[in-house]
Amino acid sequence: MDPIIAATHADPYPYYAQLRAEGGLVFHHGLKLWAATSARAVAAVLAHPDCHVRPAHEPVPKAIAGGMAGKVFGQLMRMNEGERQRCPRSAIQPGLALIDVEEVNALVRSRLLSPDADGLYKAMFRGPVCVVAALLGFTPAQGRVISELTADFVACLSPLSDQAQLDAAHAAAEQLSGYFIELLDDPAPQSALLGGIRQRFAATPTDPDALIANLLGLFSQTYEATAGLIGNALVALIRNPSLSNGPIRVDELLAEVQRFDPSVQNTRRFVAASCEIDGVSLNPGDVILVLLASANRDSQLNDHPDAYLLDRPQRRSFTFGAGRHQCPGQVLAMSIASATVMQIMQMKPALDRLTWRYRPSLNGRIPLFADLS
């Protein structure tokens, strides 16, 4: 076991507890990086101005730097610091915070779902992107195509992708950009969300291409993180059948799932200047693996952290990040996941007839279900 393999291990949480016992910020000699494991260390790293989301010498991964996927990657607010991060965020975040939950519920209910493994896959991965596409003003038919293209594009975000997947990601980035160019050509967009984002972007000194890149980024961030939220909620129901007794409290279920068994297990930070964090001296070029899932289980953050409590008082979590790079789409992701899980459970799926494995990933914990034969 190591802190990266842990993300897709059947139960990584005892291992995370061992790491926390060794200290909040410890060096892993095998991986040649620092691991922030405690709530205090994770909070300090995420808040530190010299801990950046990309290494200074490689703002875009070399594997995609020469293509369209790399161009989009380099414009994403989540992959930048300073004005290249703050300006797009200031344009996009306000609209996401005002999402109409009832509209999201209606969009989820309009989709045809089936309770088998294939239906769950589509509900987890395709459905959330279709909802975001509709909120931005795309038609249902366009949304279905966009969800397929997003599945190809997210391959550029993973170091595990092979060349064929990266080639498909470049092609998908081109096509997705084309969809947005066409949508933005409409002088009177039907989407209040898109209209507000366009207006706020126009008021910032930002490269025009950054608008399309960060709209595309809404799809890519929705794709895996929301799929993991939905999937891990179903895993919780499978492992805890008592949660299904009586009406399922879906909002409380998801609130605890995103803390207890989050879809994003870790993220990385790259030290840009000499600094000290949690009593450890760090040098430029050092890499920190920020174990969000470990910090969520720290007793300094939550009482009885290894207990699954729907009524947890003062629940705290790092799953959606913290500080300047905190995910701006938390409300949207939780709303889509809640509506989707509710619809799945209304179909009364035979959850005891499902098995699962975790999607290959260095940081995500996303179950892929199969029907027992």
C-alpha positions in Angstrom: 0.0 0.0 0.0 1.1 3.6 -0.6 -0.9 6.9 -0.5 -1.7 6.7 -4.2 -2.7 3.1 -4.5 -4.9 3.7 -1.4 -7.4 5.8 -3.5 -8.8 2.7 -5.1 -8.2 0.1 -2.4 -11.2 -1.7 -0.9 -10.7 0.0 2.4 -7.8 2.6 2.6 -8.9 4.2 5.8 -7.0 2.1 8.4 -3.9 2.9 6.3 -4.6 6.6 6.4 -4.9 6.3 10.2 -1.4 4.8 10.3 0.0 7.7 8.2 -1.6 10.3 10.5 0.0 8.5 13.5 3.4 9.1 11.9 2.8 12.9 11.7 0.7 15.4 9.8 3.3 16.0 7.0 5.6 13.0 6.3 8.0 12.2 3.5 7.3 9.0 1.5 10.6 7.8 0.3 9.1 5.4 -2.3 7.1 8.0 -4.0 9.6 10.8 -3.3 7.0 13.2 -2.2 5.5 14.6 1.0 2.1 13.4 2.2 -0.2 15.7 4.2 -2.3 13.4 6.2 -3.8 15.3 9.2 -6.6 17.9 9.1 -4.1 20.5 10.4 -1.5 19.8 7.7 -4.0 19.6 4.9 -5.6 22.9 5.9 -2.2 24.5 6.1 -1.1 23.2 2.6 -4.3 24.3 0.9 -4.1 27.7 2.4 -0.4 28.4 1.8 0.3 30.9 -1.1 3.5 29.0 -2.1 1.8 25.7 -2.6 0.6 25.8 -6.2 -1.6 23.5 -8.3 1.0 22.9 -11.0 4.8 22.8 -11.0 6.5 26.0 -12.3 8.5 24.1 -14.9 5.4 22.3 -16.3 2.2 24.3 -16.2 0.7 21.9 -18.7 1.5 18.2 -18.7 4.1 17.3 -21.4 1.9 14.5 -22.7 -0.8 17.0 -23.9 1.0 20.3 -24.2 1.0 20.2 -28.0 -2.7 19.7 -28.6 -6.1 21.2 -28.0 -6.6 19.3 -24.7 -3.4 21.0 -23.5 -4.6 24.4 -24.6 -7.8 23.9 -22.6 -5.9 22.5 -19.6 -3.6 25.6 -19.5 -6.7 27.9 -19.3 -8.5 26.1 -16.5 -8.9 28.2 -13.4 -8.3 25.1 -11.2 -4.9 24.6 -12.9 -3.7 28.2 -12.4 -2.7 30.7 -9.8 -3.1 34.5 -9.5 -5.3 36.4 -11.9 -5.6 33.4 -14.3 -7.4 31.6 -11.4 -9.2 34.5 -9.7 -10.7 36.1 -12.8 -12.5 33.0 -14.2 -13.6 32.0 -10.7 -15.1 35.4 -10.1 -17.1 35.0 -13.3 -18.3 31.4 -12.8 -18.7 30.9 -9.0 -21.6 33.4 -8.4 -23.9 31.6 -10.9 -23.1 28.2 -9.6 -24.0 29.3 -6.1 -27.5 30.3 -7.2 -28.5 27.1 -9.0 -32.2 26.3 -8.8 -32.4 23.0 -7.0 -35.9 22.3 -8.3 -34.7 22.9 -11.9 -31.9 20.4 -11.3 -34.4 17.9 -9.9 -36.7 18.3 -12.9 -33.7 17.8 -15.3 -32.7 14.6 -13.5 -36.3 13.3 -13.4 -36.6 13.8 -17.2 -33.9 11.2 -17.9 -34.9 7.6 -18.4 -32.9 5.4 -16.0 -32.8 1.7 -15.4 -31.8 0.0 -12.2 -29.3 -2.4 -13.7 -25.5 -1.9 -13.8 -25.6 -0.2 -17.2 -28.3 2.1 -16.1 -26.4 3.1 -13.0 -23.3 3.8 -15.1 -25.2 6.2 -17.3 -26.9 7.8 -14.3 -23.5 8.3 -12.7 -21.4 9.5 -15.6 -23.6 10.7 -18.4 -26.6 12.1 -16.5 -24.7 14.8 -14.5 -23.0 16.2 -17.6 -26.4 16.3 -19.4 -27.8 18.3 -16.5 -25.0 20.9 -16.7 -25.3 21.1 -20.4 -29.0 21.8 -20.1 -28.4 24.5 -17.5 -26.0 26.2 -19.9 -28.6 26.2 -22.7 -27.8 23.1 -24.8 -30.6 20.9 -26.1 -31.1 17.3 -24.7 -29.7 15.9 -27.9 -26.6 18.1 -27.7 -26.3 17.2 -24.0 -26.1 13.5 -24.8 -23.3 14.1 -27.4 -21.5 16.4 -25.0 -21.5 13.8 -22.2 -19.8 11.3 -24.6 -17.2 13.8 -25.6 -16.6 14.7 -22.0 -15.9 11.1 -21.3 -13.1 11.3 -23.9 -11.8 14.6 -22.8 -11.3 13.7 -19.1 -8.6 11.2 -20.2 -6.3 14.2 -20.7 -6.4 14.8 -16.9 -5.1 11.4 -16.0 -1.4 10.3 -16.1 -2.8 6.7 -16.6 -4.1 7.5 -20.1 -2.4 5.9 -23.2 -1.7 7.7 -26.5 -4.9 6.6 -28.1 -6.9 8.1 -25.2 -4.9 11.3 -25.3 -5.6 11.6 -29.1 -9.3 11.2 -28.4 -9.1 13.8 -25.7 -7.6 16.3 -28.1 -10.4 15.6 -30.6 -13.0 15.9 -27.9 -11.6 19.2 -26.8 -11.9 20.5 -30.4 -15.5 19.4 -30.7 -16.6 20.6 -27.3 -15.0 24.0 -28.0 -17.0 24.1 -31.3 -20.3 23.4 -29.4 -19.5 26.4 -27.1 -18.5 28.7 -30.0 -21.9 28.0 -31.6 -23.8 28.5 -28.3 -22.0 31.7 -27.6 -22.8 33.1 -31.0 -26.4 33.4 -29.9 -26.7 37.1 -28.9 -29.6 36.3 -26.6 -28.8 33.1 -24.7 -31.7 31.2 -23.2 -29.7 30.2 -20.2 -29.6 32.6 -17.2 -26.5 30.8 -15.9 -24.6 31.2 -19.2 -25.8 34.8 -19.5 -24.5 35.7 -16.1 -21.2 34.0 -16.7 -20.7 35.8 -20.0 -21.4 39.1 -18.5 -19.0 38.7 -15.6 -16.3 37.3 -17.9 -16.7 40.4 -20.1 -15.9 42.6 -17.1 -12.6 40.8 -16.4 -9.2 41.2 -18.2 -9.3 37.6 -19.3 -8.2 35.8 -22.6 -11.5 35.2 -24.5 -10.4 31.5 -24.9 -10.5 31.2 -21.1 -14.3 31.5 -21.2 -14.8 28.4 -23.4 -12.0 26.5 -21.6 -13.6 27.0 -18.2 -17.1 26.3 -19.4 -15.7 23.0 -20.7 -14.1 22.6 -17.3 -17.5 22.6 -15.7 -18.2 19.4 -17.7 -14.9 17.7 -16.8 -15.2 18.5 -13.1 -18.8 17.3 -13.0 -18.0 14.1 -14.9 -15.9 12.1 -12.4 -16.5 13.9 -9.0 -20.3 13.6 -9.3 -20.1 10.1 -10.5 -18.1 9.2 -7.5 -20.6 10.9 -5.1 -23.5 9.0 -6.6 -21.6 5.7 -6.7 -20.2 5.9 -3.2 -23.7 6.7 -1.9 -25.0 3.5 -3.4 -22.0 1.6 -1.9 -23.0 3.1 1.5 -26.5 1.8 1.0 -25.3 -1.7 0.1 -22.9 -1.8 3.1 -25.5 -0.4 5.5 -28.9 -1.9 4.6 -30.5 -0.2 7.6 -30.1 3.1 5.8 -32.8 1.9 3.4 -35.3 1.2 6.1 -38.1 3.7 5.7 -37.7 6.9 3.7 -34.1 7.4 2.6 -32.7 10.7 3.8 -30.8 11.3 0.6 -29.4 14.8 1.4 -28.0 13.6 4.8 -26.7 10.4 3.2 -24.7 12.4 0.6 -23.5 14.9 3.1 -21.9 12.0 5.1 -20.7 10.1 2.1 -18.7 13.0 0.8 -16.9 13.1 4.2 -16.7 9.4 5.0 -15.9 7.9 1.6 -15.2 10.8 -0.8 -14.8 10.5 -4.6 -11.8 12.7 -4.6 -9.3 11.1 -2.2 -6.3 13.3 -2.8 -4.9 16.3 -4.7 -1.4 17.7 -5.2 0.4 20.8 -4.5 3.9 21.9 -5.8 6.1 24.1 -3.6 7.1 27.3 -5.4 9.3 28.9 -2.7 11.0 27.8 0.5 8.5 27.7 3.3 7.6 25.9 6.5 4.4 24.0 7.0 3.3 22.1 10.1 6.8 22.4 11.4 8.5 21.0 8.3 10.8 22.9 6.0 10.0 22.6 2.4 12.0 23.5 -0.7 11.1 24.8 -4.2 10.2 21.8 -6.4 8.9 19.6 -3.5 5.6 17.8 -4.2 2.9 17.4 -1.6 0.2 14.7 -1.9 -2.7 16.2 0.0 -4.8 13.4 1.4 -8.2 14.9 1.7 -9.8 11.6 2.6 -7.4 11.1 5.5 -8.0 14.5 6.9 -11.8 13.9 6.8 -11.2 11.0 9.2 -9.1 13.0 11.6 -10.6 13.2 15.1 -9.4 16.8 15.2 -11.8 17.6 12.4 -14.8 15.4 13.3 -15.7 13.6 16.5 -16.1 9.8 16.0 -14.6 10.2 12.5 -14.8 6.5 11.6 -18.5 6.2 12.4 -21.1 6.7 9.6 -23.5 9.3 11.1 -26.4 10.8 9.1 -27.1 13.2 12.0 -23.4 14.3 12.4 -23.3 17.7 14.1 -20.9 20.3 12.7 -19.8 18.0 9.9 -16.5 19.2 8.4 -14.8 18.0 5.2 -12.0 18.8 2.8 -13.5 16.8 -0.1 -14.4 20.0 -2.1 -11.0 21.6 -1.1 -10.5 24.8 0.8 -9.1 28.2 0.3 -8.6 29.8 -3.1 -9.0 26.6 -5.0 -12.1 25.3 -3.2 -14.5 23.8 -5.7 -17.0 26.4 -6.8 -19.5 23.8 -7.9 -20.2 22.1 -4.6 -23.9 23.1 -4.4 -24.4 22.0 -8.0 -22.6 18.6 -7.6 -24.5 17.8 -4.4 -27.8 18.8 -6.0 -27.3 16.6 -9.0 -26.1 13.7 -6.9 -29.0 14.0 -4.5 -31.6 14.1 -7.3 -30.0 11.1 -9.1 -29.8 8.9 -6.0 -33.4 9.7 -5.1 -34.5 8.7 -8.6 -32.4 5.5 -8.5 -33.9 4.5 -5.2 -37.4 5.1 -6.4 -36.8 2.4 -8.9 -36.1 0.0 -6.0 -33.0 -1.5 -7.5 -31.7 -4.9 -6.3 -28.6 -3.4 -4.7 -27.7 -6.8 -3.2 -27.3 -8.1 -6.7 -24.5 -5.7 -7.6 -20.8 -6.0 -7.2 -18.2 -3.3 -7.9 -14.6 -2.4 -8.5 -13.0 1.0 -8.5 -12.2 2.9 -11.7 -8.4 3.0 -12.2 -7.2 6.4 -10.9 -4.4 8.0 -8.9 -6.8 10.2 -6.9 -10.4 9.3 -7.6 -12.6 6.7 -5.8 -15.4 5.9 -8.2 -17.1 2.6 -8.2 -18.0 0.8 -11.4 -21.0 -1.6 -10.8 -21.7 -5.0 -12.4 -24.7 -7.3 -12.1 -24.1 -10.5 -10.3 -24.6 -13.4 -12.8 
